Each structure stands twice: as C-alpha cells, then as structure tokens.
Amino acid sequence: MAAPVSSDPMDTRRGAVLDETRRWIGTPYRHQASCRGAGSDCLGLLRGIWRALYGAEPEALPAYSADWAETGGRETLIEAGRRWLFEISPETAKPGDVLVFRWRNGVPAKHVGILSASLQNAPRLIHAYERVGVIESPLVPSWQRRIAASFTFPKEHD
C-alpha cells in the first residue's frame, strides 16, 4: 500500500528540496563552489538547491572565509537565511528543511545542511563536509546541540 500523499504545499516543497539534495550526494568538497558533481561546499549545496527550485540565486554572494573558527563578526549566514527562507523553530524542522550550525558559542554560524530524516527518530543530515564531499550522515547529539537556526524553503519565489 502506498503512503498517503500530503496535500500540504510545504510538505510538497520539502520533498522537492530533499529530492534535489540527494542528487548532490557524492559531489566533492570545494570551498565556495556550487556545481553538482564537480564541487561544492555547504553553502554551495544550498545555492544549488535554490537554483534547481527557483532559477537564479536571489543575491550576489560575497567572498567568505574557509576558517570556521573565526570569532566576532556578523551572522551573515543566518541573516541571508532570514532574507530568503522562512525561519522556523529547530524543534519543528522536518526532512527537507535547512539547519544552520555554530561550531561553538561566540562564533558566527558557519555550516549549513538539509535535514534528511526526522529529528525525533534517527535524524540525518545531508551536507558538504570538508575533505569528504556531500554526504548523508547521522545528526548525532553533539551536532544537534550546535543548531543555531533552521529554515524552510518558500513555496514560491518572485
């Protein structure tokens, strides 16, 4: 028997996000890149998903540091998420939603991935991991504690 199909447009959008994200698995890690199969970093993965769903990226991307340990500064990643995505409570995130991570207190959030399995039961994350590439991995408790924000993609983009 087939699973019931949701009539909720946001569930449909999350499914499209997750389908596209899975297409990126195996892409090598390349800082500031966003080309499925050729190279991507974590933000590049998010950018590629956006392009697949909506077309052109919504704004020009400034250069950014590969140094995830930098201190101070603005929450550039979270601020961009608030401009183009819908912020949701991390506890309500569903597969297909975006999770943003802070490596430790006092530093800007510097990593992003797509939740691929429920936070309530064996959560998993698809993300571009340095020296590894785009992978799907368990979202272990130490990573869950680092979630700084979460977002869902909009139904449509103008």
C-alpha positions in Angstrom: 0.0 0.0 0.0 1.4 3.4 -1.0 2.0 6.1 1.7 -0.6 8.8 1.8 0.3 11.8 -0.2 0.2 15.1 1.7 -1.9 18.0 0.4 0.2 20.5 2.4 2.2 22.6 -0.2 5.1 22.9 2.3 5.4 19.1 2.6 5.5 19.0 -1.2 8.2 21.7 -1.3 10.2 19.9 1.4 10.0 16.7 -0.7 11.3 18.6 -3.8 14.2 20.0 -1.7 15.1 16.6 -0.4 14.9 15.0 -3.8 17.3 17.7 -5.2 19.6 17.5 -2.2 20.0 13.7 -2.7 21.2 14.3 -6.3 24.2 16.2 -4.8 25.5 13.3 -2.7 28.9 12.3 -3.9 29.9 15.8 -5.1 33.5 16.5 -4.0 34.1 19.3 -1.4 35.3 22.5 -3.0 35.4 25.8 -1.0 33.0 28.4 -2.5 31.9 26.1 -5.3 28.4 25.1 -6.2 28.4 22.7 -9.1 26.7 19.3 -8.6 29.1 16.5 -9.4 32.1 18.8 -9.7 32.5 20.6 -6.4 30.6 22.2 -3.6 30.9 23.5 0.0 27.9 23.6 2.4 26.7 26.9 1.2 27.2 25.9 -2.4 24.9 22.9 -1.8 22.2 25.3 -0.5 22.8 27.6 -3.5 22.5 24.7 -6.0 19.2 23.6 -4.4 17.9 27.1 -4.7 18.8 27.3 -8.4 17.2 23.9 -9.1 13.9 25.0 -7.5 13.7 28.7 -8.4 16.3 29.6 -11.0 18.8 32.4 -10.4 20.2 32.9 -7.0 18.4 35.8 -5.1 21.6 37.8 -4.4 25.3 38.0 -5.2 27.4 36.0 -2.9 30.3 37.8 -1.2 33.6 36.0 -0.6 33.7 34.1 2.6 36.3 32.5 4.8 37.0 28.8 5.0 38.1 29.4 8.6 35.2 28.1 10.6 36.9 29.2 13.9 36.8 32.9 13.2 35.4 34.9 16.0 33.2 38.0 16.1 31.6 39.4 13.1 28.0 39.3 11.8 25.7 36.3 11.5 25.9 36.6 7.7 24.6 33.1 7.0 21.6 33.4 9.4 20.9 36.9 8.1 20.8 35.6 4.5 18.5 32.8 5.6 16.1 35.3 7.1 16.0 37.3 3.8 15.3 34.4 1.5 13.9 31.5 3.6 11.2 31.2 6.3 12.7 30.8 9.8 11.2 28.0 11.9 11.9 26.7 15.3 14.6 24.0 15.2 12.3 21.7 17.2 9.8 21.8 14.3 12.2 21.1 11.5 11.2 18.4 9.1 13.1 16.5 6.4 13.8 19.0 3.6 14.4 21.9 6.0 17.7 23.8 6.3 19.7 23.6 9.5 22.4 26.1 10.3 25.2 25.3 12.8 27.5 27.2 15.1 30.7 25.3 15.9 30.9 26.9 19.4 29.4 29.8 21.4 30.7 33.2 20.5 31.4 32.5 16.8 29.2 33.1 13.8 27.2 30.2 12.3 29.4 28.7 9.5 27.8 25.5 8.4 24.5 24.5 6.8 22.8 21.3 5.7 19.5 19.8 4.8 17.7 17.6 7.4 17.0 14.3 5.7 15.4 12.2 8.5 13.2 13.4 11.4 14.8 14.9 14.5 12.5 12.7 16.6 13.8 9.4 15.2 17.4 8.7 14.0 17.9 12.2 12.5 20.2 12.5 9.5 21.7 15.4 7.6 22.9 15.9 4.0 25.8 18.4 3.9 29.1 19.2 2.2 31.8 18.1 4.6 35.4 19.4 4.2 37.8 16.8 2.8 34.8 14.4 2.3 32.2 16.0 0.0 28.4 16.0 0.0 27.3 13.1 2.3 24.4 12.0 4.3 25.3 11.3 7.9 23.7 10.8 11.3 22.8 14.0 13.0 24.4 13.0 16.3 23.6 14.8 19.6 26.9 16.8 19.5 25.8 18.2 16.2 22.2 18.7 17.3 23.5 20.9 20.2 25.2 23.2 17.6 22.0 24.0 15.7 21.9 27.8 15.6 18.8 28.3 13.3 16.5 26.5 11.0 14.6 27.5 7.9 12.2 26.1 5.3 12.3 27.0 1.7 9.4 29.2 0.5 6.7 27.7 -1.6 7.5 30.1 -4.4 10.0 32.8 -5.2 9.2 36.0 -7.1 
